[in-house]
């Protein structure tokens, strides 16, 4: 059985943040003040070659003019356990993601006009370059497999009347009125002949785009979408595929259940999705289904322990799907053998594991690990 080398390498910098706070305080118990002093880590992302890790560190900033959490991006050398901060400033930088060749990172930041935009940073040095200048906000994004473009989701911009009302401080709103849909866009890294980067809209349907994933050859993107962004409309979620060149959209999964979280296998032949109960309900359980990427009947996989699986990634050989979910008071990581339709528990030490991800080459996990007596720290672990 494949096992996970639990906490194979520990990134020591993050634990020093928590340890320093504990050593300096005279408070015997956890209190709100200590909570603010402990810096929170998140979004661990291992480089394609498994040698480096990106993650964010969030710190409370309280001044007479400002009271908020600000996140910055750090990078660690896995072997040397050396950590360096790579973004700075009074605005947050979040959601760092490696380029396929590992030479660049893209991330989101609200450093201009307090709107979330995409930025590009070379790891050989230099300042971060803005990739977008949008009127609304960039949500999630993903590099294309060849590293030449980035797909991202962005909500529709405000109307001129809404902008005018904002400037006049007439900013009251009716709940769930004038909803803004999230669309899928494509942005080339290389500038055009006019020295610009113009996003190209890939989806125009009357629905709200949620999660998405690139096919291995970069020709298609699978995405989940719901009727509206209203919280209760998650029950309408379906999965479709868009042809990147033609923007033609084909439905992949559209049943009375809620389908979400599409994830292409490395060989591009299959797509894993999460499927809810039928009919969908808030107190739900779900299962993993695997569908042929070119269309065909789904294969429902064996139920997981808690019925709340979260997909972490496919193995490099496209034979297994790794997932995580709650078990008792902790979290467990599993390997789902697609051909045998068998789920196996990966042996880990008791803890809460969150933000579990697998790097592009399928060799190394990244996650945040927390126990009852230790704060959340960033870990990497080899898949052995």
The 8 nearest C-alpha neighbors of each residue, nearest first, counted from 0:
[[1, 2, 343, 345, 344, 334, 383, 3],
 [2, 0, 383, 3, 345, 382, 334, 343],
 [3, 1, 345, 383, 346, 0, 4, 382],
 [2, 4, 382, 5, 345, 383, 346, 381],
 [5, 3, 7, 380, 381, 6, 2, 382],
 [4, 6, 7, 347, 3, 380, 348, 346],
 [7, 5, 380, 8, 378, 379, 9, 4],
 [8, 6, 380, 4, 5, 379, 381, 9],
 [9, 7, 6, 379, 380, 378, 10, 77],
 [10, 8, 378, 11, 6, 7, 379, 377],
 [9, 11, 80, 12, 378, 377, 8, 13],
 [10, 12, 14, 13, 9, 80, 15, 81],
 [13, 11, 15, 14, 10, 82, 16, 81],
 [12, 14, 15, 16, 11, 376, 10, 377],
 [13, 15, 17, 16, 12, 11, 376, 18],
 [16, 14, 18, 12, 13, 17, 19, 11],
 [15, 17, 14, 13, 19, 18, 38, 20],
 [16, 18, 20, 14, 15, 19, 37, 21],
 [19, 17, 15, 21, 20, 16, 14, 22],
 [20, 18, 22, 16, 21, 17, 15, 23],
 [19, 21, 17, 23, 18, 22, 24, 37],
 [22, 20, 18, 19, 24, 23, 17, 25],
 [21, 23, 19, 20, 24, 18, 25, 17],
 [24, 22, 20, 21, 19, 25, 18, 26],
 [25, 23, 26, 21, 22, 20, 33, 27],
 [24, 26, 27, 23, 22, 21, 28, 20],
 [27, 25, 24, 28, 29, 30, 33, 21],
 [26, 28, 25, 29, 24, 30, 21, 33],
 [29, 27, 26, 30, 33, 25, 24, 21],
 [28, 30, 33, 27, 31, 34, 26, 32],
 [29, 31, 33, 32, 28, 34, 26, 35],
 [32, 30, 34, 33, 35, 29, 36, 28],
 [33, 31, 35, 34, 30, 36, 29, 37],
 [32, 34, 36, 35, 30, 31, 29, 37],
 [33, 35, 31, 32, 36, 37, 30, 29],
 [36, 34, 32, 33, 37, 59, 31, 38],
 [37, 35, 33, 34, 38, 32, 20, 59],
 [38, 36, 17, 34, 35, 39, 33, 20],
 [37, 39, 58, 57, 36, 56, 16, 40],
 [38, 40, 57, 56, 37, 41, 58, 375],
 [41, 39, 56, 55, 57, 376, 38, 375],
 [40, 42, 55, 43, 54, 56, 367, 39],
 [43, 41, 54, 354, 55, 44, 94, 40],
 [44, 42, 54, 365, 53, 41, 366, 45],
 [45, 43, 53, 52, 365, 42, 54, 46],
 [44, 46, 52, 358, 49, 51, 365, 53],
 [45, 47, 49, 51, 48, 52, 101, 358],
 [48, 46, 359, 360, 49, 358, 101, 45],
 [49, 47, 46, 50, 360, 101, 51, 45],
 [50, 48, 46, 47, 45, 51, 363, 362],
 [51, 49, 77, 48, 76, 46, 78, 52],
 [52, 50, 76, 77, 46, 75, 49, 45],
 [51, 53, 45, 75, 74, 44, 46, 54],
 [54, 52, 74, 44, 43, 73, 45, 75],
 [53, 55, 43, 42, 73, 72, 41, 44],
 [56, 54, 72, 41, 40, 71, 73, 70],
 [55, 57, 40, 70, 71, 39, 38, 72],
 [58, 56, 70, 39, 69, 38, 68, 40],
 [57, 59, 38, 68, 69, 70, 60, 56],
 [58, 60, 68, 67, 35, 61, 69, 57],
 [61, 59, 67, 66, 68, 58, 62, 69],
 [62, 60, 66, 65, 59, 67, 63, 64],
 [61, 63, 65, 64, 66, 60, 67, 59],
 [64, 62, 65, 61, 66, 60, 67, 59],
 [65, 63, 62, 66, 61, 60, 67, 89],
 [66, 64, 62, 61, 63, 67, 60, 68],
 [65, 67, 61, 60, 62, 64, 68, 59],
 [68, 66, 60, 59, 65, 69, 61, 58],
 [67, 69, 59, 58, 60, 57, 70, 66],
 [70, 68, 91, 57, 58, 90, 59, 67],
 [69, 71, 57, 91, 56, 92, 55, 58],
 [72, 70, 92, 55, 56, 86, 91, 87],
 [73, 71, 55, 86, 85, 54, 84, 92],
 [72, 74, 84, 85, 54, 83, 53, 55],
 [75, 73, 53, 83, 52, 82, 84, 54],
 [76, 74, 82, 52, 81, 51, 77, 80],
 [75, 77, 51, 81, 80, 79, 78, 50],
 [76, 78, 80, 51, 50, 79, 75, 52],
 [79, 77, 80, 76, 50, 8, 81, 51],
 [78, 80, 81, 76, 77, 75, 82, 10],
 [81, 79, 77, 76, 10, 78, 75, 82],
 [82, 80, 76, 79, 75, 83, 77, 12],
 [83, 81, 75, 74, 12, 80, 76, 73],
 [84, 82, 74, 73, 85, 75, 81, 76],
 [83, 85, 73, 86, 72, 74, 82, 71],
 [84, 86, 73, 72, 83, 87, 74, 71],
 [87, 85, 72, 71, 84, 92, 88, 73],
 [88, 86, 71, 85, 89, 84, 90, 92],
 [89, 87, 90, 86, 91, 110, 71, 92],
 [88, 90, 91, 87, 69, 110, 60, 70],
 [91, 89, 110, 88, 109, 69, 92, 108],
 [90, 92, 70, 69, 108, 71, 93, 109],
 [93, 91, 108, 71, 70, 107, 72, 106],
 [92, 94, 107, 95, 106, 108, 91, 70],
 [93, 95, 106, 107, 42, 96, 92, 55],
 [96, 94, 106, 105, 93, 104, 53, 97],
 [95, 97, 105, 104, 106, 94, 98, 44],
 [98, 96, 104, 101, 103, 46, 99, 105],
 [97, 99, 101, 103, 100, 104, 146, 142],
 [100, 98, 101, 146, 97, 144, 47, 145],
 [101, 99, 98, 102, 47, 146, 103, 97],
 [100, 102, 98, 99, 97, 103, 46, 47],
 [103, 101, 100, 122, 121, 98, 104, 123],
 [104, 102, 121, 98, 122, 120, 101, 97],
 [103, 105, 97, 120, 96, 98, 119, 95],
 [104, 106, 119, 96, 118, 95, 120, 97],
 [105, 107, 95, 118, 94, 117, 93, 96],
 [106, 108, 117, 93, 116, 92, 118, 115],
 [109, 107, 92, 115, 110, 116, 91, 93],
 [108, 110, 115, 113, 114, 111, 90, 116],
 [109, 111, 90, 108, 113, 112, 91, 114],
 [112, 110, 113, 109, 114, 115, 108, 116],
 [113, 111, 114, 110, 109, 115, 134, 132],
 [112, 114, 109, 111, 110, 115, 90, 108],
 [115, 113, 109, 112, 136, 111, 116, 135],
 [114, 116, 109, 136, 108, 137, 107, 113],
 [117, 115, 107, 137, 108, 131, 114, 136],
 [116, 118, 107, 130, 131, 106, 129, 108],
 [119, 117, 129, 130, 106, 128, 105, 107],
 [120, 118, 105, 128, 127, 104, 129, 130],
 [121, 119, 127, 104, 103, 105, 128, 122],
 [122, 120, 103, 123, 124, 102, 125, 104],
 [121, 123, 124, 103, 102, 120, 104, 125],
 [122, 124, 121, 125, 102, 103, 120, 126],
 [125, 123, 122, 121, 126, 120, 127, 85],
 [124, 126, 121, 127, 123, 120, 122, 128],
 [125, 127, 128, 120, 124, 121, 119, 86],
 [126, 128, 120, 119, 118, 129, 125, 121],
 [127, 129, 119, 118, 126, 130, 120, 117],
 [130, 128, 118, 131, 117, 119, 127, 116],
 [129, 131, 118, 117, 128, 119, 132, 196],
 [132, 130, 117, 116, 129, 133, 118, 196],
 [131, 133, 116, 134, 130, 129, 117, 111],
 [132, 134, 135, 131, 136, 116, 137, 114],
 [133, 135, 156, 136, 132, 114, 157, 155],
 [134, 136, 156, 133, 154, 155, 114, 153],
 [137, 135, 115, 114, 153, 138, 133, 116],
 [136, 138, 153, 115, 116, 152, 139, 151],
 [137, 139, 152, 153, 136, 140, 151, 115],
 [138, 140, 152, 151, 137, 141, 210, 153],
 [139, 141, 151, 150, 152, 149, 138, 142],
 [142, 140, 150, 149, 151, 143, 139, 212],
 [143, 141, 149, 146, 148, 98, 144, 150],
 [142, 144, 146, 145, 148, 149, 217, 147],
 [145, 143, 146, 217, 99, 142, 215, 216],
 [146, 144, 143, 147, 99, 217, 148, 142],
 [147, 145, 143, 144, 99, 148, 142, 98],
 [148, 146, 145, 188, 187, 143, 189, 149],
 [149, 147, 187, 188, 186, 143, 146, 142],
 [148, 150, 142, 186, 141, 143, 185, 151],
 [151, 149, 185, 141, 140, 184, 186, 142],
 [152, 150, 140, 184, 139, 183, 141, 149],
 [151, 153, 183, 182, 138, 139, 137, 184],
 [152, 154, 137, 181, 182, 138, 136, 155],
 [153, 155, 181, 180, 179, 182, 135, 156],
 [154, 156, 179, 180, 181, 153, 135, 157],
 [157, 155, 135, 134, 154, 158, 179, 136],
 [158, 156, 161, 162, 159, 155, 135, 134],
 [157, 159, 161, 160, 162, 156, 163, 155],
 [160, 158, 162, 161, 163, 157, 164, 156],
 [159, 161, 163, 158, 162, 164, 157, 165],
 [162, 160, 164, 158, 163, 159, 157, 165],
 [163, 161, 159, 165, 160, 164, 158, 157],
 [162, 164, 160, 166, 161, 165, 159, 167],
 [165, 163, 169, 167, 161, 162, 166, 168],
 [164, 166, 168, 162, 170, 167, 163, 169],
 [165, 167, 163, 168, 164, 162, 169, 170],
 [166, 168, 164, 165, 169, 163, 170, 162],
 [169, 167, 165, 170, 166, 164, 171, 163],
 [170, 168, 164, 167, 165, 171, 166, 163],
 [169, 171, 168, 165, 164, 172, 167, 161],
 [170, 172, 169, 173, 168, 164, 165, 174],
 [173, 171, 174, 170, 176, 175, 169, 177],
 [172, 174, 176, 175, 171, 177, 170, 178],
 [173, 175, 176, 172, 177, 178, 171, 229],
 [176, 174, 178, 173, 177, 229, 172, 228],
 [175, 177, 178, 174, 173, 172, 179, 229],
 [178, 176, 179, 175, 173, 174, 172, 157],
 [179, 177, 176, 175, 180, 228, 227, 229],
 [178, 180, 155, 154, 177, 181, 156, 228],
 [181, 179, 207, 154, 155, 182, 178, 206],
 [180, 182, 154, 207, 153, 208, 152, 155],
 [183, 181, 152, 153, 208, 202, 154, 180],
 [182, 184, 152, 201, 202, 151, 200, 208],
 [185, 183, 200, 201, 151, 199, 150, 152],
 [184, 186, 150, 199, 198, 149, 200, 151],
 [185, 187, 198, 149, 148, 150, 199, 188],
 [188, 186, 148, 189, 147, 149, 196, 185],
 [189, 187, 148, 147, 190, 186, 149, 196],
 [188, 190, 187, 191, 147, 196, 148, 195],
 [191, 189, 195, 194, 196, 188, 192, 187],
 [190, 192, 194, 193, 195, 196, 189, 197],
 [193, 191, 194, 190, 195, 196, 189, 197],
 [194, 192, 191, 195, 190, 196, 197, 189],
 [193, 195, 190, 191, 192, 196, 189, 197],
 [196, 194, 190, 191, 193, 197, 192, 189],
 [195, 197, 190, 191, 198, 187, 186, 194],
 [196, 198, 195, 199, 186, 187, 191, 131],
 [199, 197, 186, 185, 184, 196, 200, 187],
 [198, 200, 185, 184, 201, 186, 197, 183],
 [199, 201, 184, 202, 183, 185, 198, 203],
 [200, 202, 184, 246, 183, 199, 185, 203],
 [203, 201, 183, 182, 200, 204, 246, 184],
 [202, 204, 205, 201, 182, 200, 206, 183],
 [205, 203, 206, 202, 207, 182, 248, 208],
 [204, 206, 203, 207, 226, 180, 227, 202],
 [207, 205, 226, 204, 225, 227, 224, 208],
 [206, 208, 181, 180, 224, 225, 227, 228],
 [209, 207, 224, 181, 182, 223, 206, 183],
 [208, 210, 223, 224, 207, 211, 222, 181],
 [211, 209, 223, 222, 260, 208, 261, 212],
 [212, 210, 222, 221, 261, 223, 220, 209],
 [211, 213, 221, 220, 262, 261, 222, 263],
 [214, 212, 220, 217, 219, 215, 221, 143],
 [213, 215, 217, 219, 216, 267, 263, 220],
 [214, 216, 267, 217, 265, 144, 213, 266],
 [217, 215, 214, 218, 144, 267, 219, 213],
 [218, 216, 214, 215, 219, 144, 213, 143],
 [217, 219, 216, 243, 242, 214, 244, 220],
 [220, 218, 242, 243, 214, 241, 217, 213],
 [219, 221, 213, 241, 212, 240, 214, 222],
 [222, 220, 240, 212, 211, 239, 261, 241],
 [223, 221, 211, 239, 238, 210, 240, 261],
 [224, 222, 238, 259, 209, 237, 210, 208],
 [223, 225, 208, 207, 236, 209, 237, 206],
 [224, 226, 236, 235, 207, 227, 206, 233],
 [225, 227, 206, 235, 207, 232, 224, 228],
 [226, 228, 207, 229, 225, 206, 232, 180],
 [229, 227, 207, 230, 180, 232, 225, 226],
 [230, 228, 227, 232, 231, 175, 233, 178],
 [231, 229, 232, 233, 228, 227, 234, 175],
 [230, 232, 233, 229, 234, 228, 235, 281],
 [233, 231, 234, 230, 229, 235, 227, 226],
 [234, 232, 235, 236, 231, 225, 230, 257],
 [233, 235, 232, 257, 279, 236, 231, 256],
 [236, 234, 225, 233, 232, 257, 226, 237],
 [235, 237, 225, 257, 224, 258, 233, 234],
 [238, 236, 258, 253, 223, 224, 252, 257],
 [237, 239, 223, 252, 251, 222, 258, 224],
 [238, 240, 250, 251, 249, 222, 221, 223],
 [241, 239, 221, 249, 248, 220, 222, 250],
 [242, 240, 248, 220, 247, 219, 246, 243],
 [241, 243, 219, 246, 247, 245, 244, 218],
 [242, 244, 246, 219, 218, 245, 241, 220],
 [243, 245, 242, 246, 218, 247, 219, 241],
 [244, 246, 247, 242, 243, 241, 201, 248],
 [247, 245, 242, 201, 243, 241, 244, 248],
 [248, 246, 242, 245, 241, 249, 243, 244],
 [249, 247, 241, 240, 246, 242, 239, 250],
 [250, 248, 240, 239, 241, 251, 247, 242],
 [249, 251, 239, 252, 240, 238, 248, 253],
 [250, 252, 239, 238, 249, 240, 294, 253],
 [253, 251, 238, 237, 250, 254, 239, 258],
 [252, 254, 237, 251, 238, 250, 255, 258],
 [253, 255, 256, 252, 257, 237, 258, 277],
 [254, 256, 278, 277, 257, 253, 279, 235],
 [257, 255, 277, 254, 275, 279, 278, 276],
 [256, 258, 236, 234, 275, 274, 235, 237],
 [257, 259, 274, 237, 236, 273, 238, 256],
 [258, 260, 273, 223, 272, 261, 238, 236],
 [259, 261, 272, 210, 273, 262, 223, 211],
 [262, 260, 272, 271, 259, 221, 211, 222],
 [261, 263, 271, 270, 212, 260, 272, 264],
 [264, 262, 270, 214, 269, 267, 271, 265],
 [263, 265, 267, 269, 317, 266, 313, 270],
 [266, 264, 267, 317, 215, 315, 263, 313],
 [265, 267, 264, 268, 317, 215, 316, 269],
 [268, 266, 215, 264, 265, 214, 269, 263],
 [267, 269, 292, 266, 291, 264, 270, 293],
 [270, 268, 291, 292, 264, 290, 267, 263],
 [269, 271, 263, 290, 262, 289, 292, 264],
 [270, 272, 289, 262, 261, 288, 263, 290],
 [273, 271, 261, 260, 288, 259, 287, 274],
 [272, 274, 287, 259, 258, 286, 260, 288],
 [275, 273, 258, 285, 286, 257, 287, 272],
 [276, 274, 285, 257, 256, 279, 284, 277],
 [275, 277, 279, 278, 256, 285, 284, 283],
 [278, 276, 256, 279, 255, 275, 257, 280],
 [277, 279, 276, 256, 255, 280, 275, 257],
 [280, 278, 276, 277, 234, 256, 275, 257],
 [281, 279, 283, 282, 278, 276, 234, 277],
 [280, 282, 283, 279, 234, 231, 284, 233],
 [283, 281, 280, 284, 279, 276, 275, 285],
 [284, 282, 281, 280, 276, 285, 275, 279],
 [283, 285, 306, 307, 276, 275, 282, 286],
 [284, 286, 275, 306, 274, 307, 276, 273],
 [287, 285, 274, 302, 273, 288, 306, 275],
 [286, 288, 273, 300, 272, 274, 299, 271],
 [287, 289, 299, 298, 272, 271, 300, 297],
 [288, 290, 271, 298, 270, 297, 272, 269],
 [291, 289, 297, 270, 269, 292, 298, 271],
 [292, 290, 269, 294, 293, 295, 268, 270],
 [291, 293, 269, 268, 294, 270, 290, 267],
 [294, 292, 291, 295, 268, 269, 290, 251],
 [295, 293, 291, 292, 251, 290, 296, 297],
 [294, 296, 291, 297, 290, 293, 292, 251],
 [295, 297, 290, 298, 294, 291, 289, 252],
 [298, 296, 290, 289, 288, 299, 295, 291],
 [297, 299, 289, 288, 300, 290, 296, 287],
 [300, 298, 288, 287, 297, 289, 301, 286],
 [301, 299, 287, 288, 340, 298, 302, 286],
 [300, 302, 340, 303, 341, 299, 342, 286],
 [303, 301, 286, 306, 300, 304, 287, 285],
 [302, 304, 306, 305, 301, 308, 286, 342],
 [303, 305, 306, 302, 326, 307, 324, 325],
 [306, 304, 307, 303, 325, 326, 324, 308],
 [305, 307, 284, 303, 285, 304, 308, 302],
 [308, 306, 305, 285, 284, 324, 309, 303],
 [309, 307, 324, 323, 306, 322, 310, 303],
 [308, 310, 323, 322, 324, 311, 307, 273],
 [309, 311, 322, 312, 321, 308, 323, 320],
 [312, 310, 356, 322, 321, 355, 357, 309],
 [313, 311, 321, 357, 310, 320, 314, 356],
 [314, 312, 320, 317, 264, 319, 321, 315],
 [313, 315, 317, 319, 361, 316, 320, 318],
 [314, 316, 361, 317, 265, 360, 313, 362],
 [315, 317, 314, 318, 265, 266, 319, 313],
 [318, 316, 314, 264, 315, 265, 313, 319],
 [319, 317, 316, 337, 336, 314, 338, 320],
 [318, 320, 336, 335, 314, 337, 317, 313],
 [319, 321, 313, 335, 334, 312, 314, 322],
 [322, 320, 334, 311, 312, 333, 313, 335],
 [323, 321, 310, 311, 309, 333, 332, 308],
 [322, 324, 332, 309, 331, 308, 333, 310],
 [325, 323, 308, 330, 331, 307, 309, 326],
 [326, 324, 330, 329, 331, 327, 305, 323],
 [325, 327, 330, 329, 331, 328, 324, 305],
 [326, 328, 329, 325, 330, 305, 331, 324],
 [329, 327, 326, 330, 325, 351, 350, 349],
 [330, 328, 351, 350, 326, 327, 325, 349],
 [331, 329, 325, 351, 326, 352, 324, 350],
 [330, 332, 323, 324, 326, 325, 333, 329],
 [333, 331, 323, 345, 322, 344, 324, 330],
 [334, 332, 344, 345, 322, 343, 321, 323],
 [333, 335, 321, 343, 320, 342, 319, 336],
 [334, 336, 342, 320, 319, 341, 337, 321],
 [335, 337, 319, 341, 340, 339, 338, 342],
 [338, 336, 340, 339, 319, 318, 335, 341],
 [339, 337, 340, 336, 318, 341, 319, 335],
 [338, 340, 341, 336, 337, 335, 342, 300],
 [341, 339, 337, 336, 338, 300, 301, 342],
 [340, 342, 336, 339, 335, 301, 343, 337],
 [343, 341, 335, 334, 336, 333, 344, 340],
 [344, 342, 334, 333, 345, 335, 341, 0],
 [343, 345, 333, 346, 332, 334, 342, 331],
 [346, 344, 2, 333, 332, 3, 347, 343],
 [345, 347, 344, 2, 3, 348, 5, 332],
 [348, 346, 5, 345, 349, 3, 331, 4],
 [347, 349, 350, 5, 346, 6, 331, 351],
 [350, 348, 347, 329, 351, 370, 330, 331],
 [351, 349, 370, 329, 369, 352, 348, 330],
 [350, 352, 329, 330, 369, 368, 370, 353],
 [353, 351, 368, 330, 367, 350, 366, 369],
 [352, 354, 367, 355, 366, 351, 368, 330],
 [355, 353, 366, 42, 367, 356, 43, 352],
 [356, 354, 366, 353, 365, 311, 352, 364],
 [357, 355, 311, 365, 364, 354, 366, 358],
 [356, 358, 364, 312, 361, 363, 311, 365],
 [357, 359, 45, 361, 360, 47, 363, 46],
 [360, 358, 47, 361, 357, 99, 46, 362],
 [359, 361, 47, 362, 358, 315, 48, 363],
 [362, 360, 315, 358, 314, 359, 357, 363],
 [363, 361, 382, 360, 381, 358, 49, 364],
 [362, 364, 381, 382, 358, 380, 357, 49],
 [365, 363, 357, 380, 379, 356, 381, 358],
 [364, 366, 379, 356, 43, 355, 378, 44],
 [367, 365, 355, 354, 378, 43, 353, 377],
 [366, 368, 377, 353, 376, 352, 375, 378],
 [369, 367, 352, 375, 376, 351, 366, 350],
 [370, 368, 375, 351, 374, 350, 373, 376],
 [369, 371, 350, 373, 372, 351, 374, 368],
 [372, 370, 373, 369, 374, 350, 351, 329],
 [371, 373, 370, 374, 369, 375, 350, 29],
 [374, 372, 370, 369, 371, 375, 376, 17],
 [375, 373, 369, 376, 370, 17, 372, 14],
 [374, 376, 369, 368, 367, 373, 40, 377],
 [377, 375, 367, 368, 13, 14, 374, 378],
 [376, 378, 367, 366, 10, 368, 43, 13],
 [379, 377, 9, 366, 6, 365, 10, 367],
 [378, 380, 365, 364, 8, 6, 7, 366],
 [381, 379, 7, 364, 6, 4, 363, 5],
 [380, 382, 363, 4, 383, 362, 364, 7],
 [381, 383, 3, 362, 363, 380, 4, 2],
 [382, 2, 381, 3, 1, 4, 362, 380]]
